[in-house]
């Protein structure tokens, strides 16, 4: 059990460092005005239109870096700094979220799989930690409880892993469009690419941490005797 906490703390530290780097990059590129003069909202609307998507709304949402695409009501939700921003960071984030809208419109298989996993993961994540703790405490008398916890945790791990191709593909679509349409110039494009690279790193760290923790729980269950 102690090793799990140590590994968890290590990955919490790594996650914090990546998050700090991401915020630093975003703040830096938020100060670099976009040569095209488009706001994040205008970038998003332009990308949707040029991809033949007319049933997705672009809205402003509260919070710092709270940007996301909601496939249920078909909205690209941009944080105020992105929605109103005329910067490299705003353009990169807005295009990335529209990348998810393009995935949805084209039935990108990894996005479809992740969407199907959402209700299952919402159910499992609400109780998995309690089941795992109970399973470890009762491992000698009721090892099946830990096995149930491992299965539930494996579902959340699967969700984290499936999220990786979804996020990388959305960034790939965004960067290709930004370059093709000249929304970003030759100096701005590498900055947009760098910003999205660090955003993707947060998902990579989360997936690796989940995989390592899952293996540790499996080892505990295997060595219960």
C-alpha positions as CSV (number, residue, x, y, z in Angstrom):
1,X,0.0,0.0,0.0
2,X,2.9,2.3,0.9
3,X,4.4,2.0,-2.6
4,X,1.1,3.1,-4.2
5,X,1.1,6.3,-2.1
6,X,4.7,7.0,-3.1
7,X,4.1,6.5,-6.8
8,X,0.9,8.6,-6.5
9,X,2.9,11.5,-4.9
10,X,5.6,11.3,-7.5
11,X,3.0,11.6,-10.3
12,X,1.2,14.4,-8.5
13,X,4.5,16.2,-8.4
14,X,5.1,15.6,-12.1
15,X,1.5,16.6,-12.9
16,X,2.0,19.9,-11.0
17,X,5.2,20.7,-12.9
18,X,3.6,20.0,-16.2
19,X,0.6,22.1,-15.3
20,X,2.8,25.0,-14.2
21,X,4.7,24.8,-17.5
22,X,1.4,24.7,-19.4
23,X,0.1,27.8,-17.6
24,X,3.5,29.6,-18.1
25,X,3.4,28.8,-21.8
26,X,-0.2,30.0,-22.1
27,X,0.5,33.2,-20.2
28,X,3.5,33.8,-22.5
29,X,1.7,33.2,-25.7
30,X,-1.3,35.1,-24.5
31,X,0.8,38.2,-24.6
32,X,1.8,37.6,-28.3
33,X,-0.8,39.3,-30.5
34,X,-2.1,37.3,-33.4
35,X,-1.1,39.0,-36.7
36,X,-4.4,38.1,-38.3
37,X,-6.2,40.1,-35.6
38,X,-8.8,37.3,-35.0
39,X,-10.2,36.6,-31.5
40,X,-10.5,33.1,-30.3
41,X,-14.2,33.2,-31.0
42,X,-13.6,34.3,-34.6
43,X,-10.9,31.6,-35.1
44,X,-13.4,28.9,-33.8
45,X,-16.2,30.1,-36.0
46,X,-13.9,30.3,-39.0
47,X,-12.6,26.8,-38.5
48,X,-16.1,25.3,-38.0
49,X,-17.4,27.1,-41.1
50,X,-14.4,26.0,-43.3
51,X,-15.0,22.4,-42.2
52,X,-18.7,22.6,-43.1
53,X,-19.9,22.5,-39.5
54,X,-22.9,24.8,-39.0
55,X,-24.7,23.2,-36.0
56,X,-22.0,23.9,-33.4
57,X,-22.2,27.1,-31.3
58,X,-19.2,28.9,-29.9
59,X,-19.8,30.1,-26.3
60,X,-17.9,31.7,-23.5
61,X,-17.4,29.7,-20.3
62,X,-16.1,30.7,-16.9
63,X,-12.7,29.6,-15.6
64,X,-9.0,29.7,-16.6
65,X,-8.2,27.1,-19.2
66,X,-11.7,25.7,-18.9
67,X,-12.0,25.3,-22.7
68,X,-13.8,22.2,-23.9
69,X,-16.1,20.8,-26.6
70,X,-19.4,19.4,-25.5
71,X,-20.7,16.7,-27.9
72,X,-24.1,16.5,-26.1
73,X,-25.2,20.0,-27.0
74,X,-22.7,20.6,-29.7
75,X,-20.9,23.7,-28.2
76,X,-17.3,24.8,-28.3
77,X,-16.9,26.4,-24.8
78,X,-14.0,28.8,-24.6
79,X,-12.7,30.5,-21.4
80,X,-12.9,34.3,-21.4
81,X,-9.1,34.7,-22.2
82,X,-9.5,32.5,-25.2
83,X,-13.0,33.7,-26.3
84,X,-12.0,37.4,-26.3
85,X,-8.2,37.0,-26.8
86,X,-6.4,38.1,-29.9
87,X,-3.3,36.0,-29.3
88,X,-1.4,32.9,-30.4
89,X,-2.6,31.0,-27.3
90,X,-6.2,31.9,-27.9
91,X,-6.0,30.8,-31.6
92,X,-4.3,27.5,-30.7
93,X,-6.8,26.6,-28.0
94,X,-9.8,27.6,-30.0
95,X,-8.7,25.6,-33.0
96,X,-7.9,22.6,-30.8
97,X,-11.5,22.6,-29.3
98,X,-12.9,22.9,-32.8
99,X,-10.7,19.9,-33.7
100,X,-13.0,17.9,-31.4
101,X,-16.0,19.3,-33.2
102,X,-14.6,18.1,-36.5
103,X,-13.9,14.7,-34.9
104,X,-17.5,14.5,-33.8
105,X,-18.8,15.5,-37.2
106,X,-16.7,12.9,-38.9
107,X,-17.4,10.2,-36.3
108,X,-13.8,9.8,-35.4
109,X,-13.6,6.4,-33.8
110,X,-11.6,7.2,-30.7
111,X,-13.9,10.1,-29.8
112,X,-16.9,7.8,-30.3
113,X,-15.3,5.2,-28.0
114,X,-14.5,7.8,-25.4
115,X,-18.0,9.2,-25.5
116,X,-19.4,5.7,-24.9
117,X,-17.1,5.2,-21.9
118,X,-18.1,8.5,-20.2
119,X,-21.3,7.2,-18.3
120,X,-19.4,4.0,-17.3
121,X,-16.4,6.0,-16.0
122,X,-18.7,8.5,-14.2
123,X,-20.2,5.6,-12.3
124,X,-17.0,3.8,-11.5
125,X,-14.9,6.9,-10.6
126,X,-17.5,7.8,-7.9
127,X,-16.8,4.7,-5.8
128,X,-13.6,3.1,-7.1
129,X,-11.2,4.6,-4.5
130,X,-13.4,3.4,-1.6
131,X,-13.7,-0.1,-3.0
132,X,-10.0,-0.3,-3.5
133,X,-9.2,0.8,0.0
134,X,-11.8,-1.6,1.4
135,X,-10.4,-4.3,-0.8
136,X,-6.9,-3.8,0.5
137,X,-8.1,-3.8,4.2
138,X,-10.1,-6.9,3.7
139,X,-7.8,-8.7,1.3
140,X,-7.3,-11.7,3.5
141,X,-11.0,-12.4,4.0
142,X,-12.7,-10.9,0.9
143,X,-10.1,-10.6,-1.9
144,X,-13.0,-10.4,-4.4
145,X,-13.7,-6.8,-3.3
146,X,-10.2,-5.7,-4.4
147,X,-10.7,-7.5,-7.7
148,X,-14.0,-5.5,-8.3
149,X,-12.0,-2.3,-7.5
150,X,-9.3,-3.3,-10.0
151,X,-11.9,-3.8,-12.7
152,X,-13.5,-0.4,-12.0
153,X,-10.1,1.3,-11.9
154,X,-9.1,-0.4,-15.2
155,X,-12.1,1.3,-16.8
156,X,-10.9,4.7,-15.7
157,X,-7.4,3.8,-16.9
158,X,-8.9,2.8,-20.3
159,X,-10.6,6.1,-20.5
160,X,-7.3,8.0,-19.8
161,X,-5.5,5.9,-22.5
162,X,-8.3,6.4,-25.1
163,X,-8.2,10.2,-24.4
164,X,-4.6,10.4,-25.7
165,X,-5.4,9.8,-29.5
166,X,-8.4,12.0,-29.2
167,X,-6.4,14.9,-27.8
168,X,-3.4,14.4,-30.2
169,X,-5.6,14.1,-33.2
170,X,-7.5,17.3,-32.3
171,X,-4.2,19.2,-32.0
172,X,-3.1,17.7,-35.3
173,X,-6.2,18.9,-37.0
174,X,-6.0,22.3,-35.4
175,X,-2.3,22.9,-36.4
176,X,-2.9,21.7,-39.9
177,X,-5.8,24.2,-40.3
178,X,-3.9,27.1,-38.6
179,X,-1.0,26.6,-41.0
180,X,-3.2,26.0,-44.2
181,X,-5.4,29.0,-43.7
182,X,-2.5,31.3,-42.5
183,X,-4.4,32.2,-39.4
184,X,-1.0,31.9,-37.8
185,X,2.1,33.2,-39.7
186,X,5.5,31.5,-39.8
187,X,6.6,33.0,-36.5
188,X,3.3,32.3,-34.7
189,X,2.8,28.7,-35.9
190,X,5.7,27.1,-33.8
191,X,4.4,28.9,-30.8
192,X,0.9,27.5,-31.3
193,X,2.4,24.1,-31.7
194,X,4.4,24.4,-28.5
195,X,1.3,25.5,-26.5
196,X,-0.7,22.5,-27.7
197,X,2.2,20.2,-27.0
198,X,2.3,21.1,-23.3
199,X,-1.5,20.8,-23.1
200,X,-1.2,17.2,-24.5
201,X,1.5,16.4,-21.9
202,X,-1.1,16.8,-19.1
203,X,-3.1,13.9,-20.6
204,X,0.1,11.8,-21.1
205,X,1.1,12.1,-17.5
206,X,-2.4,11.3,-16.3
207,X,-2.5,8.2,-18.4
208,X,0.9,6.9,-17.4
209,X,0.1,7.5,-13.7
210,X,-3.2,5.6,-14.0
211,X,-1.5,2.7,-15.8
212,X,1.3,2.4,-13.2
213,X,-1.2,2.6,-10.3
214,X,-3.4,-0.1,-11.9
215,X,-0.3,-2.4,-12.2
216,X,0.4,-1.9,-8.6
217,X,-3.1,-2.9,-7.5
218,X,-2.9,-6.0,-9.7
219,X,0.4,-7.0,-8.0
220,X,-1.1,-6.5,-4.6
221,X,-4.0,-8.8,-5.6
222,X,-1.7,-11.4,-7.1
223,X,0.5,-11.5,-4.0
224,X,-2.4,-11.6,-1.5
225,X,-1.3,-15.0,-0.3
